[in-house]
Every structure is written in C-alpha cells, then in structure tokens.
Amino acid sequence: MKYIKYLVPFAVLLFLAACTAGESGAGEVPEVVEADIQLPAEMKPGESYQLQVEVTQGGKPVEEADEVLFEIWNDSEGGESSRVEAKHIGEGIYQVDENFEITGVYSVQTHVTARAMHVMPKRQFQVGDVTEEQIENAKENAQNQKSTHMDDHGDDSHHH
C-alpha cells in the first residue's frame, strides 16, 4: 500500500514526459536557409559568365525559393546597383548570366527568400587586371553601398 502513493505520481510524471516527447518537434526552430554564392575563379571584361547561388536548408537543396535576385555593384566606379532575377537550374542552384564590360572590382549580393526566411550573402570579386586606384575606389565605394532591393517592397524598415 505504501508503494501506491509513490507509484501514482511516478505514473503521472511518466505520462507527461511521454506526451511532451511526442510534441518536441512542434516548437523547434527550423534550420536556417543558407545561400552560397559561386563565382568563376577568373573573369575577363567583355565576356559572359554564369553567377550562381546554391540554396540549402539543413544540407538539402531548396528547389522552391520564392525569390532569388542577384544585386551587382561596380565598386570601382560607384553608383547604383543592377538587379537580375535568377533562374532555378536544379539541385538548389539559381543562376544569372552576366557580362561585365569593364575591368574593375565588383560586389554581388544575393537576395534569397525561401521557406519564410530571407538571406543576403555578399561577395566581392575582380574582373580583369585591376589597378591600385580601382582597388582603393572599391574600398571606399563598398562602404557606401545601399541595396535597392527593398525599395520595391515598401518602406526600408524591414528587418532581415
């Protein structure tokens, strides 16, 4: 009889533990969507290149991204960016074809919206044989860059 008063609370505790273990997936935070920008090792002015971003979540390709844009700046020259919508080519790879007419230092930022997440990785790269002056201009201009991506989505108060 003594054991029953210990057995009932223990049974209730076991029951509650089993219930919460079954629901543990409900409150979990989903894994982050990742975007890896892939660029050719060397680029020359006047030639067309394929710029790609690999989109994954938990190591698996994301095939159904809501939006993938490439935003490109010529850091050596400064000024506004250009935006190009990427095409999905399979295995979580999204691609744009881009022709860089002039030698310089450039930045590319991808805007990936997938599975209710928005990621914006950015990389800097060179086209052709750049001069010291172009590199210095690029350093200064890169600090002043402002993405125009959110300009199409209302005010700039969105957080990413």
GROMACS elastic network, one bead per residue, 0.5 to 0.9 nm:
[ bonds ]
;  ai    aj funct       b0    kb
    1     4     6  0.54337   500
    1     5     6  0.74216   500
    2     5     6  0.59568   500
    2     6     6  0.73029   500
    3     6     6  0.52270   500
    3     7     6  0.58760   500
    3     8     6  0.87343   500
    4     8     6  0.60775   500
    4     9     6  0.88784   500
    5     8     6  0.58575   500
    5     9     6  0.72255   500
    6     9     6  0.59000   500
    6    10     6  0.63573   500
    6    11     6  0.87927   500
    7    10     6  0.50780   500
    7    11     6  0.60405   500
    7    12     6  0.86659   500
    8    11     6  0.50666   500
    8    12     6  0.62362   500
    8    13     6  0.86040   500
    9    12     6  0.50601   500
    9    13     6  0.61008   500
    9    14     6  0.85757   500
   10    13     6  0.50615   500
   10    14     6  0.61698   500
   10    15     6  0.86152   500
   11    14     6  0.50489   500
   11    15     6  0.61454   500
   11    16     6  0.86881   500
   12    15     6  0.50375   500
   12    16     6  0.62295   500
   12    17     6  0.86005   500
   13    16     6  0.51842   500
   13    17     6  0.61342   500
   13    18     6  0.86055   500
   14    17     6  0.51087   500
   14    18     6  0.61592   500
   14    19     6  0.86754   500
   15    18     6  0.51984   500
   15    19     6  0.63145   500
   15    20     6  0.88443   500
   16    19     6  0.51073   500
   16    20     6  0.62684   500
   16    21     6  0.85589   500
   17    20     6  0.53385   500
   17    21     6  0.60893   500
   17    22     6  0.87069   500
   18    21     6  0.51892   500
   18    22     6  0.64011   500
   18    23     6  0.89613   500
   19    22     6  0.53617   500
   19    23     6  0.66493   500
   19    24     6  0.89668   500
   20    23     6  0.51014   500
   20    24     6  0.61190   500
   21    24     6  0.52845   500
   21    25     6  0.84658   500
   22    25     6  0.75600   500
   22    26     6  0.89136   500
   23    26     6  0.55439   500
   23    27     6  0.77567   500
   24    27     6  0.62254   500
   24    28     6  0.69446   500
   25    28     6  0.53343   500
   25    29     6  0.87304   500
   26    29     6  0.87512   500
   29    32     6  0.87021   500
   30    33     6  0.88372   500
   30    57     6  0.87813   500
   30    58     6  0.87905   500
   31    57     6  0.61677   500
   31    58     6  0.58047   500
   32    56     6  0.85476   500
   32    57     6  0.60136   500
   32    58     6  0.72576   500
   32   117     6  0.76909   500
   32   119     6  0.89708   500
   33    55     6  0.69678   500
   33    56     6  0.57581   500
   33    58     6  0.75470   500
   33    62     6  0.82504   500
   33   112     6  0.87311   500
   33   113     6  0.87697   500
   33   114     6  0.71885   500
   33   115     6  0.77237   500
   33   117     6  0.67577   500
   33   118     6  0.78820   500
   33   119     6  0.71900   500
   34    54     6  0.79600   500
   34    55     6  0.56638   500
   34    56     6  0.52414   500
   34    57     6  0.60318   500
   34    58     6  0.83997   500
   34    59     6  0.86369   500
   34   112     6  0.88318   500
   34   119     6  0.70865   500
   34   121     6  0.87618   500
   35    53     6  0.60745   500
   35    54     6  0.54902   500
   35    56     6  0.65279   500
   35    57     6  0.88835   500
   35   110     6  0.79705   500
   35   111     6  0.89669   500
   35   112     6  0.73071   500
   35   119     6  0.70200   500
   35   120     6  0.77338   500
   35   121     6  0.66985   500
   36    52     6  0.82748   500
   36    53     6  0.52692   500
   36    54     6  0.50702   500
   36    55     6  0.66140   500
   36    56     6  0.84660   500
   36   121     6  0.73894   500
   37    51     6  0.76864   500
   37    52     6  0.59085   500
   37    54     6  0.65177   500
   37    55     6  0.89138   500
   37   108     6  0.85145   500
   37   109     6  0.83490   500
   37   110     6  0.75114   500
   37   121     6  0.73436   500
   37   122     6  0.76482   500
   37   123     6  0.73629   500
   38    50     6  0.89767   500
   38    51     6  0.63193   500
   38    52     6  0.50354   500
   38    53     6  0.56197   500
   38    54     6  0.73927   500
   39    42     6  0.83898   500
   39    43     6  0.89865   500
   39    49     6  0.85112   500
   39    50     6  0.74396   500
   39    51     6  0.53737   500
   39    52     6  0.65333   500
   39    53     6  0.85384   500
   39   125     6  0.84006   500
   40    43     6  0.66173   500
   40    49     6  0.74804   500
   40    50     6  0.76255   500
   40    51     6  0.74219   500
   42   125     6  0.89352   500
   42   126     6  0.77659   500
   42   127     6  0.72295   500
   42   128     6  0.78454   500
   43    47     6  0.77103   500
   43    48     6  0.88244   500
   43    49     6  0.76237   500
   43   100     6  0.84267   500
   43   125     6  0.89102   500
   43   126     6  0.71107   500
   43   128     6  0.60676   500
   44    47     6  0.61501   500
   44    48     6  0.87913   500
   44   100     6  0.76855   500
   44   101     6  0.85678   500
   44   102     6  0.84394   500
   44   103     6  0.73498   500
   44   126     6  0.87245   500
   44   127     6  0.52935   500
   44   129     6  0.81965   500
   45    48     6  0.85202   500
   45    99     6  0.75754   500
   45   100     6  0.53243   500
   45   102     6  0.51197   500
   45   103     6  0.55845   500
   45   104     6  0.86280   500
   45   127     6  0.60294   500
   45   128     6  0.58784   500
   46    99     6  0.61917   500
   46   100     6  0.57261   500
   46   102     6  0.69110   500
   46   103     6  0.88746   500
   47    98     6  0.83466   500
   47    99     6  0.55574   500
   47   100     6  0.66575   500
   47   101     6  0.74282   500
   48    97     6  0.64914   500
   48    98     6  0.54522   500
   48   100     6  0.71015   500
   49    96     6  0.82534   500
   49    97     6  0.55532   500
   49    98     6  0.53619   500
   49    99     6  0.62221   500
   49   100     6  0.82861   500
   50    95     6  0.64780   500
   50    96     6  0.57408   500
   50    98     6  0.63638   500
   50    99     6  0.88835   500
   51    70     6  0.85571   500
   51    94     6  0.84505   500
   51    95     6  0.56306   500
   51    96     6  0.54110   500
   51    97     6  0.62946   500
   51    98     6  0.71167   500
   52    70     6  0.89493   500
   52    86     6  0.83067   500
   52    93     6  0.65185   500
   52    94     6  0.55716   500
   52    96     6  0.65694   500
   52    97     6  0.88255   500
   53    68     6  0.87022   500
   53    70     6  0.89121   500
   53    86     6  0.89228   500
   53    92     6  0.81932   500
   53    93     6  0.57643   500
   53    94     6  0.54163   500
   53    95     6  0.65611   500
   53   110     6  0.74901   500
   54    61     6  0.76239   500
   54    62     6  0.84219   500
   54    91     6  0.81144   500
   54    92     6  0.55218   500
   54    94     6  0.64541   500
   54    95     6  0.88710   500
   55    60     6  0.84208   500
   55    61     6  0.59815   500
   55    62     6  0.55344   500
   55    63     6  0.80390   500
   55    65     6  0.81952   500
   55    91     6  0.86425   500
   55    92     6  0.51117   500
   55    93     6  0.63353   500
   55    94     6  0.76612   500
   55   112     6  0.79975   500
   55   114     6  0.87646   500
   56    59     6  0.56003   500
   56    60     6  0.51715   500
   56    62     6  0.50777   500
   56    63     6  0.86197   500
   56    92     6  0.64824   500
   56    93     6  0.89973   500
   57    60     6  0.53839   500
   57    61     6  0.65523   500
   57    62     6  0.65072   500
   58    61     6  0.84556   500
   60    91     6  0.87514   500
   60    92     6  0.81058   500
   61    90     6  0.86840   500
   61    91     6  0.55918   500
   61    93     6  0.78664   500
   62    65     6  0.64228   500
   62    91     6  0.74575   500
   62    93     6  0.83056   500
   62   114     6  0.77349   500
   62   115     6  0.87702   500
   63    88     6  0.75892   500
   63    90     6  0.68875   500
   63    91     6  0.66456   500
   63    92     6  0.50063   500
   63    93     6  0.80130   500
   64    67     6  0.87719   500
   64    88     6  0.85513   500
   64    92     6  0.81854   500
   64   114     6  0.71431   500
   64   115     6  0.83844   500
   65    68     6  0.68831   500
   65    88     6  0.86704   500
   65    92     6  0.85950   500
   65   112     6  0.71900   500
   65   113     6  0.60328   500
   65   115     6  0.71112   500
   66   112     6  0.77533   500
   66   113     6  0.54219   500
   66   114     6  0.52616   500
   66   115     6  0.77410   500
   66   116     6  0.87372   500
   67    85     6  0.78747   500
   67    86     6  0.81761   500
   67   111     6  0.74549   500
   67   112     6  0.57394   500
   67   113     6  0.50576   500
   67   114     6  0.69666   500
   68    84     6  0.87839   500
   68    85     6  0.61406   500
   68    86     6  0.55576   500
   68    87     6  0.79325   500
   68    88     6  0.86613   500
   68    94     6  0.71950   500
   68    95     6  0.88657   500
   68   110     6  0.68267   500
   68   111     6  0.55810   500
   68   113     6  0.64664   500
   68   114     6  0.85431   500
   69    83     6  0.65806   500
   69    84     6  0.56522   500
   69    86     6  0.55699   500
   69    96     6  0.87714   500
   69   109     6  0.82412   500
   69   110     6  0.55492   500
   69   111     6  0.50755   500
   69   112     6  0.66286   500
   69   149     6  0.85704   500
   70    82     6  0.81863   500
   70    83     6  0.56062   500
   70    84     6  0.52447   500
   70    85     6  0.63094   500
   70    86     6  0.67738   500
   70    95     6  0.87024   500
   70    96     6  0.75321   500
   70   108     6  0.65556   500
   70   109     6  0.58535   500
   70   111     6  0.64483   500
   70   112     6  0.88264   500
   71    81     6  0.62451   500
   71    82     6  0.56349   500
   71    84     6  0.65334   500
   71    85     6  0.88153   500
   71   107     6  0.81496   500
   71   108     6  0.55829   500
   71   109     6  0.51431   500
   71   110     6  0.61002   500
   71   111     6  0.76088   500
   71   147     6  0.77269   500
   71   148     6  0.84751   500
   71   149     6  0.78105   500
   72    80     6  0.88050   500
   72    81     6  0.53093   500
   72    82     6  0.53232   500
   72    83     6  0.63752   500
   72    84     6  0.83171   500
   72   106     6  0.70180   500
   72   107     6  0.56909   500
   72   109     6  0.65128   500
   72   110     6  0.86831   500
   73    76     6  0.87439   500
   73    77     6  0.86011   500
   73    78     6  0.72867   500
   73    79     6  0.75322   500
   73    80     6  0.67975   500
   73    82     6  0.67002   500
   73   105     6  0.86507   500
   73   106     6  0.54841   500
   73   107     6  0.51775   500
   73   108     6  0.65109   500
   73   109     6  0.86928   500
   73   142     6  0.84761   500
   73   145     6  0.81249   500
   74    77     6  0.55635   500
   74    78     6  0.59155   500
   74    79     6  0.75108   500
   74    80     6  0.83878   500
   74    81     6  0.75034   500
   74   104     6  0.68432   500
   74   105     6  0.61669   500
   74   107     6  0.66037   500
   74   138     6  0.78963   500
   74   141     6  0.88023   500
   74   142     6  0.89484   500
   75    78     6  0.50581   500
   75    79     6  0.80035   500
   75   104     6  0.73413   500
   75   105     6  0.53953   500
   75   107     6  0.65103   500
   75   124     6  0.86395   500
   75   134     6  0.81257   500
   75   135     6  0.84055   500
   75   137     6  0.69575   500
   75   139     6  0.74550   500
   75   140     6  0.82006   500
   75   141     6  0.55507   500
   75   142     6  0.57738   500
   75   145     6  0.85427   500
   76   103     6  0.87782   500
   76   104     6  0.55406   500
   76   105     6  0.53390   500
   76   106     6  0.70293   500
   76   133     6  0.82405   500
   76   135     6  0.66524   500
   76   136     6  0.78320   500
   76   137     6  0.51254   500
   76   139     6  0.81417   500
   76   140     6  0.87635   500
   76   141     6  0.71075   500
   76   142     6  0.86479   500
   77   104     6  0.78379   500
   77   105     6  0.85057   500
   77   134     6  0.78581   500
   77   137     6  0.72550   500
   77   138     6  0.74320   500
   77   141     6  0.78064   500
   78    81     6  0.87073   500
   78   137     6  0.78894   500
   78   138     6  0.74699   500
   78   140     6  0.87875   500
   78   141     6  0.54172   500
   78   142     6  0.78406   500
   78   144     6  0.85659   500
   78   145     6  0.81482   500
   79   141     6  0.81714   500
   79   145     6  0.81488   500
   80   145     6  0.80960   500
   80   146     6  0.82643   500
   80   147     6  0.86737   500
   80   148     6  0.83104   500
   81   145     6  0.84126   500
   81   146     6  0.84162   500
   81   147     6  0.74174   500
   81   148     6  0.74184   500
   82   148     6  0.88186   500
   83   148     6  0.85930   500
   83   149     6  0.79156   500
   84    96     6  0.70259   500
   84    97     6  0.89638   500
   84    98     6  0.88673   500
   85    95     6  0.84898   500
   85    96     6  0.71537   500
   86    94     6  0.55964   500
   86    96     6  0.50295   500
   86    97     6  0.86188   500
   87    93     6  0.84705   500
   87    94     6  0.53043   500
   87    95     6  0.52821   500
   87    96     6  0.65356   500
   88    91     6  0.85340   500
   88    92     6  0.72524   500
   88    93     6  0.60123   500
   88    95     6  0.64444   500
   89    92     6  0.76172   500
   89    93     6  0.57707   500
   89    94     6  0.58315   500
   89    95     6  0.69047   500
   90    93     6  0.55093   500
   90    94     6  0.74677   500
   91    94     6  0.87901   500
  100   103     6  0.76389   500
  100   104     6  0.88985   500
  100   127     6  0.72341   500
  101   127     6  0.89574   500
  102   127     6  0.74440   500
  102   128     6  0.79193   500
  103   126     6  0.76007   500
  103   127     6  0.51051   500
  103   129     6  0.66218   500
  103   130     6  0.62181   500
  103   134     6  0.89435   500
  104   125     6  0.86041   500
  104   126     6  0.58305   500
  104   127     6  0.53742   500
  104   128     6  0.67310   500
  104   129     6  0.76307   500
  104   130     6  0.55138   500
  104   131     6  0.80744   500
  104   134     6  0.63278   500
  104   135     6  0.79178   500
  104   138     6  0.83415   500
  105   124     6  0.70965   500
  105   125     6  0.58139   500
  105   127     6  0.63668   500
  105   128     6  0.87795   500
  105   130     6  0.70946   500
  105   134     6  0.68242   500
  105   135     6  0.66041   500
  105   137     6  0.88223   500
  105   138     6  0.61236   500
  106   123     6  0.84541   500
  106   124     6  0.56365   500
  106   125     6  0.53971   500
  106   126     6  0.60260   500
  106   127     6  0.74866   500
  106   138     6  0.77064   500
  106   142     6  0.88490   500
  107   122     6  0.69585   500
  107   123     6  0.55880   500
  107   125     6  0.62192   500
  107   126     6  0.86379   500
  107   142     6  0.77834   500
  108   121     6  0.84276   500
  108   122     6  0.56012   500
  108   123     6  0.54425   500
  108   124     6  0.63460   500
  108   125     6  0.80680   500
  109   120     6  0.62030   500
  109   121     6  0.56568   500
  109   123     6  0.64665   500
  109   124     6  0.87563   500
  109   147     6  0.86643   500
  110   119     6  0.77974   500
  110   120     6  0.53045   500
  110   121     6  0.58292   500
  110   122     6  0.65402   500
  111   118     6  0.69904   500
  111   119     6  0.60781   500
  111   121     6  0.74594   500
  111   149     6  0.78575   500
  112   117     6  0.79804   500
  112   118     6  0.55167   500
  112   119     6  0.53288   500
  112   120     6  0.63544   500
  112   121     6  0.87275   500
  113   116     6  0.68375   500
  113   117     6  0.56137   500
  113   119     6  0.66767   500
  113   120     6  0.89180   500
  114   117     6  0.54052   500
  114   118     6  0.65515   500
  114   119     6  0.85741   500
  115   118     6  0.84458   500
  117   160     6  0.82329   500
  118   160     6  0.62317   500
  119   160     6  0.71446   500
  120   160     6  0.83346   500
  126   129     6  0.77236   500
  126   130     6  0.70960   500
  127   130     6  0.72906   500
  130   133     6  0.81877   500
  130   134     6  0.61610   500
  130   135     6  0.69898   500
  131   134     6  0.51848   500
  131   135     6  0.64227   500
  131   136     6  0.87722   500
  132   135     6  0.50654   500
  132   136     6  0.62167   500
  132   137     6  0.85967   500
  133   136     6  0.51117   500
  133   137     6  0.60833   500
  133   138     6  0.84455   500
  134   137     6  0.50486   500
  134   138     6  0.59652   500
  134   139     6  0.86483   500
  135   138     6  0.50177   500
  135   139     6  0.63353   500
  135   140     6  0.88733   500
  136   139     6  0.52080   500
  136   140     6  0.65350   500
  136   141     6  0.87004   500
  137   140     6  0.52555   500
  137   141     6  0.59957   500
  137   142     6  0.83722   500
  138   141     6  0.50711   500
  138   142     6  0.57216   500
  138   143     6  0.85462   500
  139   142     6  0.53913   500
  139   143     6  0.67124   500
  140   143     6  0.55936   500
  140   144     6  0.70128   500
  141   144     6  0.51924   500
  141   145     6  0.64691   500
  142   145     6  0.53231   500
  142   146     6  0.89683   500
  143   146     6  0.87724   500
  146   149     6  0.89827   500
  147   150     6  0.72981   500
  147   151     6  0.83777   500
  148   151     6  0.52822   500
  148   152     6  0.77332   500
  149   152     6  0.63334   500
  149   153     6  0.76508   500
  150   154     6  0.67474   500
  150   155     6  0.71861   500
  150   156     6  0.61067   500
  150   157     6  0.89473   500
  150   158     6  0.79117   500
  151   154     6  0.59908   500
  151   155     6  0.66593   500
  151   156     6  0.67809   500
  152   155     6  0.84319   500
  153   156     6  0.81222   500
  153   158     6  0.89915   500
  154   157     6  0.85699   500
  154   158     6  0.87732   500
  155   158     6  0.72549   500
  156   159     6  0.85084   500
